[in-house]
Structures are given as structure tokens and as C-alpha cells.
Amino acid sequence: MSKVEDFLTPAEEQEIVNAIGIAEKNTSGEIRVHIEKETAMAPIDRAVEVFNQLQMHQTKERNGVLIYLAVESKQFAICGDEGINKKVAADFWDTTKDVMLAHFKNGDFKLGLIDGILKAGEQLKTHFPYQNDDTDELSNEISKG
């Protein structure tokens, strides 16, 4: 098995999917996680590429967020769609990345992802609050490459 398949247990994956559901209860924003073995690109560039491959730009408010991890490359990035980027400062995701990195350094990737997802939901709530008629526009499942 590759490191991607071994990276999280099925139970850990389900906890992450559950965290996405919880985070999206605070915001109309959409959050996804993508995990792959490695990247030769800068992580943010690869995150943008995956964001487009997953067609995450197809949300009504252009408020999708991708948390991207390259397991063997030991790199990650957070990529937000143009609806978010038009409303927030360039360092908007820095606190989320810091929270995640602290857990990653301790080898706790599941907790790092969950805390990052919940933090992203909280941050998005200010600019994209949850609406009563909100629908889940993107899958909450973890994608893998």
C-alpha cells in the first residue's frame, strides 16, 4: 500500500468528514480535503491545480476551500476560491495553517486536519455565514491522488 492509503485509518477519515460537516454548519462555504503521495510543485500551486480538477469553483458564492496535503513531500496548503480571496486579507489562512502545523509536527495529522477544518469554518463564518436555504454543494469525502 502507498503512504496515502496508510496515512489515515478509515475511522480517522470518517472523523475528518464529520468535522467538515460540523464546520459547514457555521458557513455557506464549502471545505474539502485532498491527500496525495507527493508533489514536485510548490504546494499552493498544486493545491490550485487540484482545486480546479475537483471543480471546486462551481459553488454559488465561489467560496470553496481546499486543504491539500502531500504526505511524502511533507507539504500542505490551503486554497480558497475567488469569492473568498476578494473579501479577505492575503494572510487570512495563516492562523489555520499554524494550528495545523503544530499538530503535524507532533505527528497528529488527524487532529491537525480536524482543527484546521473547524478553524476554517469559523473564519469563513464572518464573510459567508450559514443560510437557512444553504445546500451542501461539494462532497465532504476526502479525495486522494
N, C-alpha and C positions, 0 to 999 in steps of 0.2 A: 504494500500500500504506500501511496505517496504521503508526504507530510501533511498535505491538505486534508486528506481523508482521516488522518490520525490527530489532526490539530484540536478538534473538539469532539467530545462524545455526543451521541445522539441526544442525551439528556441535556447536555450543556447547550447544544444547538437550540433545543426547544426553549430553554430559559432565555436565550437571546431573542428568539422570535417573540416570546411573551413580553419581553422588555420593549420591543418595537411597538407592540400593540398598546402597551401602557403609555409609552411616550407619545404616541399618536392620538391618545385621548386628550392631550393638552393642546394640540395644534392641528391645523389643517395640513401642515407639512407632511411629507412622506419620507420615511427613512428606510434605507436598505443597507445590507452588509454584503460585501463581496470578498471572498478569500481565494487566493491562488498561491501556487508554489513560490514563484519568484517573478521579478521584473528586472529588465535591463534599463528601463526608463526611469526617469525621476518619478517618485510615487504619485505626485499630484498629476503629472501628465498621464500616467497610466490610469489613475482614478477617473480623469475626464474621459479617456477613451472607453473605459468600462461603463461609465455613466451613459454615454451615447449608445453603446452596444445594448444596454439594458432598456433603452428608450425611456429613461427616467425624465426626460424633458417633456413628456406628454401629460404632465399634470396641469390642471386648470390654472393654477396660480404660479406655475413654474417654480415650485417650492420643494422639489425633491432634494434629498441629501444622501450621498453615498459615503459609507465608511469602508475604505479599501485597505486590505492587508495583504502583503506579500510575505508569506511565512518564512521561507528560507532566506530571502533577502533582508528580513528583519526590518521592513519598512511599512509605513502606513500613511494614509492621507484622508482628509475629509474634503469632499467636493460638494458644493451647493449649486443649485441651478440659478439662472439669471434673475429670477424673481426675488430670491434671497439676496444675491450679490448686489442688486440695485438698492436694497434697503439697509444693508449692514456695513460696518467698517471692515476693512481688509483683515483685521486681526480677530474677527468675530469667532472663529473656531479655535483660537489659541487655548482658551481655558479648557475646552473639551479635550483637545489633544493632550494637554498637560495632565488632566485627570487620567486619561487612558494610559499615557506613557508611564506614570507612576506605578500602575498595576502591571503593565507589560514588563517593566524592569524587574519586578518580583516574580515573573513567570506566571502571573494570574491573568491569562488572556480572556477567559470568560468574564471575569469581574470587570476587567478593563473595557470590554465591549459593552457590557450592560450599563456600567456607569456612564460611558461615553454616549450611548443611545439615550439614556434618561436625561443627561445634561443637554444634549442636542434638542430634545423635545421641549425642555424648559426654556432654552434660549429662543427657539422658534416661536414659542407661545406669545411672546411680546409682539412680534411682527405678523404672525399668522395664527391668530387664536382659533381654537376649535369652533366650528359652526355646527348648529343642530342638524343641518342637512348635509354635513360632511360625509363623503364616502371614501372608503379605502381604495385609492386609485392605483397603488402599486403593491405587488406581493410583499409580504413580510418575511418570506422564506430567505434564507441565506443562499446566495448564488456562489458558485465555485467555478474556477477556471483552471 
